[in-house]
């Protein structure tokens, strides 16, 4: 999955913001403007939601590595 740039920043849920404490605010603001086509949710999601997902493995040169396993409800 490749990371895509979007013009308008995504709104990030509060539970995701709480898990991002400790990251640089500049980095977080840049990541709010990125999106990913998620294989788990089958839709485009903000990269920050992907980043805190338990399936997230790593990001290398703009490519996301994901386990792709279904999430428990």
C-alpha positions in Angstrom: 0.0 0.0 0.0 1.3 3.4 -0.9 0.8 6.5 1.1 -1.1 9.2 -0.8 -1.0 13.0 -0.1 -4.4 14.7 0.4 -5.0 18.4 0.3 -7.4 18.7 3.2 -6.2 17.2 6.6 -8.3 14.4 8.0 -10.0 14.7 11.4 -8.4 12.3 13.8 -10.4 10.7 16.6 -9.5 11.5 20.2 -8.4 7.9 21.1 -5.9 8.0 18.2 -4.6 11.4 19.4 -4.0 10.0 22.9 -1.8 7.2 21.4 0.3 9.8 19.5 1.5 11.6 22.6 5.3 11.8 22.4 5.5 12.3 18.6 6.6 15.6 17.2 3.7 17.9 16.5 5.2 18.8 13.2 5.3 15.1 12.2 1.7 14.6 13.3 0.5 17.6 11.3 2.2 16.2 8.2 0.8 12.7 8.7 -2.8 14.2 9.0 -2.5 15.1 5.3 -1.7 11.5 4.3 -4.1 8.6 3.4 -3.9 4.9 2.8 -6.1 2.4 1.0 -6.6 0.0 4.0 -6.9 -3.8 3.1 -8.6 -4.4 6.5 -11.4 -1.8 6.3 -11.5 -1.9 2.4 -11.6 1.9 2.2 -9.3 4.9 2.3 -8.4 5.9 5.9 -6.1 8.5 7.4 -2.5 7.3 7.8 -2.6 8.1 11.6 -5.4 5.5 12.0 -3.3 3.0 10.1 -0.2 3.9 12.3 -2.0 3.0 15.6 -3.6 -0.2 14.1 -2.4 -3.5 15.6 -1.8 -4.7 12.0 0.7 -1.9 11.2 4.2 -3.3 10.7 6.3 -0.5 9.2 6.5 2.3 6.7 9.5 2.2 4.3 9.9 4.8 1.5 6.2 5.7 1.4 5.0 2.1 1.4 3.0 0.6 4.3 3.5 -3.0 5.4 0.4 -4.4 7.0 -0.4 -7.9 8.4 -3.9 -7.6 6.9 -5.6 -9.7 9.6 -9.2 -8.9 10.5 -9.7 -6.9 13.6 -11.8 -8.0 16.6 -14.9 -6.0 17.1 
